[in-house]
Amino acid sequence: MYNITLHQDKLKMDLQTFALASKGATLSYKQDQTTVEVAKIRTIPQIGSDPERLDVTHLKSERREYIKGIQDTENLEFEAIYESDEYAKILALEEAGDPLDWVIAYPDGLKVEFKGEISTRLNGIEVNAALIYTIVLVPNTAPEVTPAP
């Protein structure tokens, strides 16, 4: 048996080592030489997808064998709180129809950047609930992840 003594005054832990809160994550797009943040984003979707698997089973195989195939880039759906001024700006981007450079920034500095086209939809309405709309981004390029500094 080991005798271990912990001294609370000497044991300091940075809780951010274990987890990072989502507060401060942003979605923005580049327009001209500036970056414009989309206001009141509620959700940021999963980035990336599982690669397809390719069957390489042959007649001497004991069981099926696979190798990693290519990944598909799914549409990215972001929920946002509806505010008429902000929604009008987003709708104007959709009506323009031009692909934009998008940036998802995590609170610790990690960034995901890609070019994509925007589409929107108004979500259903419920009693005593915030009005929500969804921003759908169709990536034209694969998302590039830049780790936090």
Secondary structure as the mmCIF struct_conf table of DSSP 4:
data_model
#
loop_
_struct_conf.conf_type_id
_struct_conf.id
_struct_conf.beg_label_comp_id
_struct_conf.beg_label_asym_id
_struct_conf.beg_label_seq_id
_struct_conf.end_label_comp_id
_struct_conf.end_label_asym_id
_struct_conf.end_label_seq_id
TURN_TY1_P TURN_TY1_P1 GLN A 8 LYS A 10
HELX_RH_3T_P HELX_RH_3T_P1 LEU A 15 THR A 17
TURN_TY1_P TURN_TY1_P2 PHE A 18 PHE A 18
TURN_TY1_P TURN_TY1_P3 LYS A 23 GLY A 24
STRN STRN1 THR A 26 GLN A 31
TURN_TY1_P TURN_TY1_P4 ASP A 32 GLN A 33
STRN STRN2 THR A 34 GLU A 37
HELX_LH_PP_P HELX_LH_PP_P1 VAL A 38 VAL A 38
TURN_TY1_P TURN_TY1_P5 ALA A 39 LYS A 40
STRN STRN3 ILE A 41 ILE A 41
HELX_LH_PP_P HELX_LH_PP_P2 ASP A 50 GLU A 52
STRN STRN4 ARG A 53 ASP A 55
TURN_TY1_P TURN_TY1_P6 LEU A 59 LYS A 60
BEND BEND1 GLU A 62 ARG A 63
STRN STRN5 TYR A 66 LYS A 68
HELX_LH_PP_P HELX_LH_PP_P3 ILE A 70 ASP A 72
STRN STRN6 LEU A 76 ILE A 81
HELX_RH_AL_P HELX_RH_AL_P1 SER A 84 ALA A 96
STRN STRN7 LEU A 100 ALA A 105
TURN_TY1_P TURN_TY1_P7 PRO A 107 ASP A 108
BEND BEND2 GLY A 109 GLY A 109
STRN STRN8 LYS A 111 LEU A 122
HELX_LH_PP_P HELX_LH_PP_P4 ASN A 123 GLY A 124
TURN_TY1_P TURN_TY1_P8 VAL A 127 ASN A 128
STRN STRN9 ILE A 132 PRO A 139
BEND BEND3 ASN A 140 THR A 141
STRN STRN10 GLU A 144 THR A 146
#
